[in-house]
Amino acid sequence: MQSTINNLPPYLSLSIWLPILFGAIILAIGRDSRAGLVRVLALIGSIVSLLPTIPLFTQFDNAKHGIQFAESSPWIERFNIHYFLGIDGLSLWFVPLTAFITIIVVISAWEVIQERVAHYMGAFLILSGLMIGVFTALDGLLFYFFFEATLIPMYIIIGVWGGANRVYAAFKFFLYTFLGSLLTLVAIIYLYNKSGSWNILEWHQLPLTMAEQVAIFVAFFMAFAVKVPMFPVHTWLPDVHVEAPTGGSAVLAAIMLKLGAYGFLRFSLPITPDASRDLAPVVIVLSLIAVIYVGLVAMVQKDMKKLVAYSSIAHMGFVTLGFFMFNDMGTQGAIMQMISHGFVSGAMFLCIGVLYDQAHSRQIADYGGVVNKMPKFAAFFILFSMANCGLPATSGFVGEFMVILGAVQFNFVTGILAATALILGAAYSLWMAKRVIFGKVANHHVAELKDLNNREFLMLGLLAIATLYMGLYPAPFTDTMQTSVADLLQHVAQTKIAQ
């Protein structure tokens, strides 16, 4: 893959540093007495930060090979480290997705967060910029800097605004993800010593022995598998989701899990293609376990947040399954699933947050007959539950259907096993919806519920539009990734073992 530095405005740098700048300004205000100003600034900052991401897909050349919108300048010249950014069809949509979800999270916290408002809003804006940095960095050390830096604001968000067991959850989140990443740093330094460059695109062309490839693959796998998370290193996610505030859960599910999946696309597959092919059966088995076993675990959950957390693990199992079957349909479907999951899982956690803000319970048994008191909310909840189980015409269907098609092309038995996710997804999503939404009003807490206000309707409405648009018209998404996916698969198919 080649990159060319263009004369376009620095859209990627603006996408990264605008939210960080607004976050820093908000943190500088820092007083709850000025919470109204902070909220307005956070909303303005999140909307302004979305603007430079729009030209990324409106001006993206679908037929062009390699990196687009590239920016490069020396950072630490002594060690040949560059501030090198760029996107291709693999990473394009995660930049506007991150900026869009940040706006939704700011709206969601407008009335709910009353203490340390500036710190909450500032942390999310800074986190947004850092996550976009992960998706756009093409220098190995710059990528690692952004990848690790995302842990700090999320650790603070969980630890300060989380539930009763928030400190435990924050430590568990940090330790799992940080320890998994340490071997990645070793692999990155080894690749630098081997190539003399931190350029990720040059690493893609670096000949490595099979032993080197396996060692590097395992090092990357430790970080990315924990972040996705894959079975069996998934146990941190449900605990973190249960304790995280609503906005934290939404961003964690919608964006942060994608950082690990994206790492497979940018590092594991192109840098170690031979090891990826040889170890693919292991990853496929782990992915199928996540899809089936974790789906069954989701069915028995009594806490709504835990149920959606386990469903996230099952859906992300589809992503890793799609990547390691090495066919066009599976890989494109996996990326589509990542984007769709960003909309749907974020929406599910926000729906649960709306109920929790009024009834102060996440237990399914504490609800029933919500539709009688919250008909607008019930319509959104059912829509997102349907999308979560892959209903046609919703975004959830597109990615899962493409991955299942890719799985059938790869191996019929694998396709059958992957398809069970549609059944399990319907079982846990619709059973939860039935118990929470339908029936008679269960108790006085449900009887006192009030339907969506304008703010809540706006945030869920925006996500509903995105979910339906992607489900009804997926072509803009698939068209942008076709060339990059074909280039990646062609690259992975070539033996790169050093003699």
C-alpha positions in Angstrom: 0.0 0.0 0.0 1.4 3.4 -1.0 0.4 6.7 0.4 0.6 10.1 -1.2 0.7 13.4 0.8 -2.1 15.6 -0.7 -2.8 19.3 -0.6 -6.2 19.0 1.0 -7.0 20.7 4.3 -5.8 18.6 7.3 -9.2 17.0 7.9 -7.8 14.2 10.0 -5.8 16.4 12.3 -8.9 18.6 12.7 -11.0 15.5 13.5 -8.5 14.5 16.2 -7.5 17.8 17.8 -10.7 19.8 17.7 -12.5 17.6 20.3 -9.4 17.5 22.4 -9.1 21.3 22.3 -12.8 21.8 23.2 -12.3 19.2 26.0 -9.3 21.1 27.4 -11.3 24.4 27.3 -14.2 22.7 29.1 -11.9 21.2 31.8 -10.3 24.7 32.3 -13.8 26.0 33.1 -14.2 23.2 35.6 -16.9 24.7 37.9 -20.3 23.2 38.4 -21.7 26.8 38.9 -21.1 27.2 35.1 -22.6 23.8 34.1 -25.0 25.4 31.6 -22.1 27.0 29.7 -20.2 23.7 29.9 -23.1 21.8 28.3 -23.5 24.3 25.5 -19.7 24.3 24.8 -19.6 20.5 24.8 -22.5 20.3 22.3 -20.9 23.0 20.1 -17.5 21.3 20.3 -18.9 17.9 19.4 -20.9 19.3 16.4 -17.9 21.3 15.2 -15.7 18.2 15.6 -18.1 16.3 13.3 -17.8 18.8 10.5 -14.2 17.9 9.3 -15.2 14.2 9.2 -17.9 14.9 6.5 -15.5 15.6 3.6 -13.7 12.3 4.4 -16.6 10.3 2.9 -17.9 12.9 0.5 -14.5 13.3 -1.2 -13.3 9.7 -0.8 -12.3 8.1 -4.0 -13.7 4.6 -4.0 -11.6 3.3 -6.8 -8.3 4.6 -5.5 -5.8 2.1 -4.0 -3.9 2.9 -0.8 -4.1 5.7 1.7 -6.1 8.9 1.2 -6.1 12.2 3.1 -2.6 11.5 4.2 -0.7 13.9 6.5 2.9 13.5 7.5 5.4 15.6 9.4 8.5 14.7 11.6 7.6 14.2 15.2 10.7 12.8 17.0 13.3 13.0 14.2 16.1 11.3 16.2 14.1 8.0 16.2 12.5 8.5 12.8 9.1 8.9 14.4 6.5 10.8 12.3 3.1 12.3 12.8 1.7 10.2 10.0 -2.1 10.1 9.5 -4.3 8.6 6.7 -7.4 6.5 6.0 -8.5 4.0 3.5 -11.7 2.0 3.0 -11.0 0.0 6.1 -10.9 2.9 8.5 -13.0 5.6 6.8 -16.3 5.2 8.5 -15.0 4.9 12.0 -13.9 8.5 12.1 -17.4 10.1 11.4 -19.0 7.3 13.6 -16.9 8.3 16.6 -17.7 12.0 16.1 -21.4 11.2 15.7 -21.6 9.0 18.8 -19.9 11.8 20.8 -22.7 14.2 19.9 -25.3 11.6 21.1 -23.4 11.1 24.4 -23.3 14.8 25.1 -27.0 15.1 24.5 -27.7 12.0 26.7 -25.8 13.6 29.6 -27.5 17.0 29.3 -29.8 16.6 32.4 -28.5 13.4 33.9 -25.0 14.5 34.9 -25.3 17.2 37.7 -21.9 16.9 39.4 -18.5 17.5 37.8 -20.2 18.3 34.5 -17.1 19.9 33.0 -15.0 16.9 33.8 -17.5 14.5 32.4 -18.0 16.4 29.1 -14.3 17.2 28.8 -13.3 13.5 29.3 -15.7 12.4 26.5 -14.5 15.0 24.0 -10.8 14.2 24.7 -11.6 10.5 24.4 -13.3 11.1 21.0 -10.2 12.7 19.6 -7.9 10.0 20.9 -10.1 7.2 19.4 -10.1 9.0 16.0 -6.3 9.1 16.4 -6.2 5.3 16.7 -8.2 4.9 13.5 -6.1 7.3 11.5 -2.5 6.8 12.8 -0.1 5.2 10.3 3.0 5.5 12.5 3.4 2.5 14.8 4.4 4.5 17.9 1.8 7.2 17.2 -0.8 4.4 17.0 0.3 3.0 20.3 0.2 6.4 22.0 -3.4 6.9 20.9 -4.4 3.3 21.6 -3.1 3.5 25.2 -4.2 7.1 25.9 -7.8 6.1 25.3 -7.7 4.1 28.5 -7.2 7.2 30.7 -10.4 9.2 30.1 -12.5 6.0 30.1 -10.9 4.9 33.3 -11.9 8.2 34.9 -15.4 8.1 33.4 -16.1 4.7 34.9 -14.3 5.4 38.2 -16.0 8.7 38.9 -19.5 8.5 37.5 -20.1 4.8 37.6 -22.2 2.7 39.9 -21.6 1.4 43.4 -18.8 -1.0 42.4 -17.2 1.5 40.0 -13.7 1.5 41.3 -13.4 -2.3 40.9 -14.8 -2.1 37.4 -12.5 0.8 36.5 -9.4 -1.1 37.7 -10.5 -4.3 35.9 -11.0 -2.4 32.7 -7.6 -0.7 32.9 -5.6 -3.8 34.0 -7.1 -6.2 31.4 -6.7 -3.8 28.5 -3.3 -2.3 29.5 -1.6 -5.6 30.3 -2.9 -7.0 27.0 -1.2 -4.2 25.2 2.3 -4.5 26.7 3.3 -7.3 24.3 2.1 -5.1 21.4 4.7 -2.5 22.4 7.4 -5.2 22.3 6.2 -6.3 18.8 6.2 -2.7 17.6 9.7 -2.0 18.8 10.9 -5.3 17.2 9.4 -4.3 13.9 11.1 -0.9 14.1 14.5 -2.6 14.8 13.9 -5.0 11.9 12.8 -2.3 9.4 14.4 0.9 10.7 11.0 2.6 10.3 7.9 3.2 12.4 5.8 3.4 9.2 3.0 0.8 9.4 2.7 0.6 5.6 6.3 -0.3 5.4 5.8 -3.0 8.0 3.2 -4.5 5.7 6.0 -5.3 3.1 8.5 -6.5 5.7 9.7 -10.1 5.1 9.5 -12.1 8.4 10.3 -15.7 9.2 7.4 -17.9 10.2 8.6 -17.9 13.8 8.8 -14.1 13.8 5.3 -13.9 12.3 3.8 -16.2 14.9 5.4 -14.4 17.8 4.3 -11.0 16.4 0.8 -12.3 15.7 0.4 -13.6 19.3 1.7 -10.3 20.7 -0.8 -8.3 18.7 -3.6 -10.9 19.4 -3.1 -10.4 23.2 -4.0 -6.7 22.9 -6.7 -6.8 20.2 -8.5 -9.9 21.5 -8.9 -8.3 24.9 -10.1 -5.1 23.4 -12.7 -6.7 21.1 -13.2 -8.7 23.5 -12.9 -12.3 22.3 -13.7 -15.4 24.2 -12.1 -16.3 26.7 -10.7 -12.8 27.6 -14.2 -11.2 27.6 -15.0 -11.4 31.3 -14.1 -7.8 32.0 -16.7 -6.3 29.7 -20.0 -7.2 31.5 -18.7 -6.0 34.9 -17.5 -2.7 33.3 -20.8 -2.1 31.4 -22.9 -2.7 34.5 -20.9 -0.1 36.5 -20.2 2.4 33.8 -22.5 5.5 33.4 -24.8 5.4 30.4 -22.6 7.5 28.2 -19.6 5.4 29.1 -21.4 2.2 28.2 -22.5 3.7 24.9 -19.0 4.8 23.8 -17.4 1.6 25.1 -19.7 -0.6 23.1 -20.1 1.7 20.0 -16.4 2.7 19.5 -13.8 1.3 21.9 -14.5 -2.3 21.1 -13.9 -1.5 17.5 -10.3 -0.4 18.3 -9.3 -4.0 18.8 -11.1 -5.3 15.7 -9.5 -2.5 13.7 -6.1 -3.6 15.0 -6.5 -7.0 13.3 -7.1 -5.2 10.0 -4.2 -2.8 10.2 -1.6 -5.0 12.0 -2.2 -8.7 12.4 -3.5 -9.6 8.9 -1.1 -7.5 6.7 2.0 -7.7 8.8 1.8 -11.4 9.6 -0.2 -12.9 6.7 1.2 -16.4 6.9 0.8 -16.7 10.6 -2.8 -15.3 10.2 -3.6 -18.0 7.7 -2.1 -20.8 9.8 -3.7 -19.6 13.1 -7.1 -18.7 11.5 -8.8 -22.0 12.6 -8.1 -21.1 16.2 -9.6 -17.6 15.8 -12.6 -19.0 14.0 -13.3 -21.5 16.7 -13.0 -18.8 19.4 -15.3 -16.6 17.4 -17.9 -19.3 17.0 -17.8 -19.9 20.7 -18.4 -16.2 21.3 -21.3 -16.2 18.9 -23.0 -19.3 20.3 -21.9 -19.8 23.9 -21.9 -16.1 24.9 -25.3 -15.8 23.1 -26.7 -18.5 25.4 -25.1 -16.7 28.4 -26.9 -13.6 27.4 -30.3 -15.4 27.4 -30.1 -16.1 31.2 -29.1 -12.6 32.3 -31.4 -10.7 34.7 -29.7 -7.4 34.4 -30.5 -5.5 31.1 -27.0 -4.0 30.8 -25.4 -7.4 31.3 -27.6 -8.9 28.7 -26.6 -6.2 26.1 -23.0 -6.5 27.2 -23.0 -10.2 26.4 -24.8 -9.6 23.2 -22.0 -7.2 22.2 -19.4 -10.0 22.7 -21.5 -12.3 20.5 -21.8 -9.6 17.8 -18.1 -8.9 17.9 -17.5 -12.6 17.5 -19.1 -12.1 14.0 -16.5 -9.5 13.3 -13.4 -11.7 14.1 -15.1 -14.6 12.3 -15.5 -12.5 9.1 -11.9 -11.3 9.2 -10.3 -14.7 9.4 -12.2 -16.5 6.7 -10.2 -14.4 4.1 -13.0 -13.9 1.6 -14.4 -10.6 0.3 -17.9 -11.1 1.6 -16.9 -12.1 5.1 -14.4 -9.2 5.5 -16.8 -6.6 4.2 -19.6 -8.0 6.3 -17.4 -7.8 9.4 -16.6 -4.1 8.8 -20.3 -3.5 8.2 -21.1 -5.3 11.5 -18.6 -3.1 13.3 -20.3 0.1 12.0 -23.8 -1.2 12.7 -22.9 -2.4 16.2 -21.8 1.2 16.8 -25.3 2.4 16.2 -27.3 -0.4 17.7 -25.4 -1.2 20.8 -25.0 2.4 21.7 -28.8 2.9 21.2 -29.6 -0.2 23.4 -27.4 1.2 26.3 -29.0 4.6 26.0 -32.5 3.1 26.1 -31.6 1.2 29.3 -30.2 4.5 30.6 -33.5 6.3 30.0 -35.3 3.6 32.1 -32.7 3.7 34.8 -32.8 7.5 35.1 -36.5 7.2 36.1 -36.8 3.8 37.9 -33.2 3.4 39.2 -33.2 -0.3 38.3 -31.6 -2.4 35.5 -33.3 -5.6 36.5 -35.7 -7.0 33.9 -38.0 -8.3 36.6 -38.6 -4.8 37.9 -40.3 -3.8 34.6 -43.3 -4.9 32.6 -46.0 -3.0 30.6 -43.7 0.0 29.9 -45.5 0.5 26.6 -48.6 1.6 28.5 -46.7 4.6 30.0 -44.0 5.2 27.4 -45.3 4.4 23.9 -42.6 6.5 22.1 -39.9 4.9 24.1 -41.3 1.4 23.4 -41.3 2.0 19.7 -37.5 2.9 19.8 -36.7 0.0 22.2 -38.5 -2.5 19.9 -36.7 -1.1 16.8 -33.3 -1.4 18.4 -34.0 -4.8 19.8 -35.0 -6.0 16.3 -31.8 -4.5 14.9 -29.9 -6.2 17.6 -31.2 -9.6 16.4 -30.6 -8.8 12.7 -34.0 -7.9 11.3 -33.9 -7.2 7.6 -34.1 -3.4 6.7 -32.1 -2.6 9.8 -28.3 -2.2 9.9 -27.9 -5.3 12.1 -29.0 -7.5 9.2 -26.5 -6.3 6.6 -23.3 -7.2 8.4 -24.5 -10.5 9.8 -26.0 -11.6 6.5 -22.8 -10.8 4.7 -20.7 -12.7 7.3 -23.0 -15.7 7.1 -22.7 -15.7 3.3 -18.9 -15.5 3.6 -19.0 -18.3 6.2 -21.0 -20.6 3.8 -18.5 -19.9 1.0 -15.7 -20.7 3.4 -17.2 -23.8 5.0 -20.8 -24.9 5.1 -20.7 -26.1 8.7 -19.1 -22.8 9.8 -22.0 -21.1 8.0 -24.6 -23.1 9.8 -23.0 -22.4 13.2 -22.7 -18.7 12.4 -26.3 -18.6 11.4 -27.4 -19.8 14.9 -26.5 -16.2 16.0 -29.7 -14.9 14.3 -31.8 -17.4 16.4 -30.0 -16.7 19.6 -30.0 -12.9 19.0 -33.8 -13.0 18.5 -34.2 -15.1 21.6 -32.4 -12.9 24.0 -33.3 -9.5 22.4 -37.0 -10.1 22.0 -37.4 -12.0 25.2 -36.0 -9.0 27.1 -38.2 -6.7 25.0 -41.3 -8.8 25.8 -40.7 -8.8 29.5 -39.8 -5.1 29.8 -42.2 -3.5 27.3 -45.3 -5.6 27.0 -48.0 -6.9 29.3 -49.8 -5.0 32.1 -48.1 -2.3 34.2 -46.0 -4.4 36.6 -45.7 -2.1 39.6 -46.0 1.5 40.9 -42.4 2.3 39.6 -43.6 1.5 36.0 -46.8 3.4 36.6 -44.9 6.6 37.4 -42.7 6.4 34.3 -42.9 9.4 31.9 -42.4 9.1 28.1 -39.4 10.5 26.2 -38.8 14.2 26.4 -37.5 16.1 23.4 -33.8 15.6 24.3 -34.2 11.8 24.6 -36.4 11.6 21.5 -33.7 13.5 19.5 -30.8 11.2 20.6 -32.7 8.0 20.0 -34.3 9.4 16.8 -30.8 10.2 15.3 -29.7 6.6 16.1 -32.9 5.2 14.6 -32.4 7.1 11.4 -28.8 5.9 11.1 -29.9 2.3 11.8 -32.6 2.3 9.2 -30.6 4.2 6.6 -27.7 1.7 6.8 -30.2 -1.2 6.7 -32.1 0.1 3.7 -29.2 1.5 1.7 -25.9 0.0 2.6 -24.2 0.8 -0.8 -22.4 4.0 0.4 -20.7 1.9 3.1 -19.8 -1.1 1.0 -18.7 0.9 -2.0 -16.0 2.7 0.0 -14.5 -0.4 1.4 -14.4 -2.7 -1.6 -11.0 -1.7 -3.1 -9.3 -1.7 0.3 -10.7 -5.1 1.3 -9.6 -6.6 -2.1 -6.1 -5.1 -1.6 -5.9 -6.5 1.9 -7.1 -10.0 0.9 -4.7 -10.1 -2.1 -1.9 -9.1 0.3 -2.8 -11.7 2.9 -2.9 -14.4 0.2 0.7 -13.8 -0.8 3.4 -15.7 1.1 5.7 -13.3 2.9 8.0 -15.7 4.8 11.6 -14.5 4.8 14.1 -17.1 3.7 
